[in-house]
Amino acid sequence: MDAVISPLIKEIVENYTPVWVICFAKVTTQYSASGCFIDNTNNFVYHYFLLVVTQKDTRIEHGIQEFANRHFTTGYVTILAHGKGTIREALQKQSRFFYSVYTNGILCYTQDGAAPVQEINPGITISNETAYRAREQYLYHYELSKSFNEASAFSLEKGKYTTAVFLMHQTVEQACIALLGVHIGYRADIHNLGRLINLCRCFSEEPITLFTQTPEEERLFSLLMKSYSETRYKRGFEVGQKDAYTVGERVSTFVEMARKLCLKGLEILDRQIQSSL
């Protein structure tokens, strides 16, 4: 087990008693510095992606993620949590995500010594149907994303800036769902944009770089995230014209980037499946 993430996994096991904890990706970012007025330094920041498999099907993902955010301070961690029975049903339907994680993920913890790959029925395969489903998911969610983006543009023209940014949130959410469906075969039901875009890091850095390169971009992204709940439940929440248009430009760029990444991902998936036949 990775020494950096090991203490967190131990705490997750103690507090949530999972069946398995599987690492399905790890992103390492290196920061180097050298010069006349600074010591040579090399720092590494790690981002781990964990699937926590629970005995019960009740979703406890949000609680585990918040727990991890508080206790893991040496990097970043993105957690998905699903019940063992839920995953078994998904595997019977040829879930590419769970199939890949169970067969190729790094097992960090097992409750009884069993390996998750034993859950996969020998008759389960990833075939042409996988590519067809990925394309269907792309078409459905990308079209939704485009429609929300068009609606947000209309709201901007009408001066409804708060509504426009709420619709931009929906735009990015649907684009992320399309990206995740194409690239990793995961059917996301997460509304938190921060978690969605962080999850996209397990296959690409592009989505997150559009929103978090500068403090100003982070402020605008925070505004976009807050719009989902505060537009509906907080009467005093308002977005100004300048912020709304700036966020709108960035969101439109995100939608186009998502389209290109999805098409590229579909091409790669087609090649992978054809080469395995």
Secondary structure as UniProt FT lines:
FT   TURN            3..5
FT   HELIX           6..16
FT   STRAND          20..35
FT   TURN            36..37
FT   STRAND          38..54
FT   HELIX           61..71
FT   STRAND          75..83
FT   HELIX           84..92
FT   TURN            93..94
FT   HELIX           96..104
FT   STRAND          106..110
FT   HELIX           116..119
FT   TURN            122..123
FT   HELIX           128..157
FT   TURN            158..159
FT   HELIX           161..183
FT   HELIX           193..200
FT   TURN            201..203
FT   HELIX           206..209
FT   TURN            210..211
FT   HELIX           215..233
FT   TURN            235..236
FT   HELIX           241..276
//
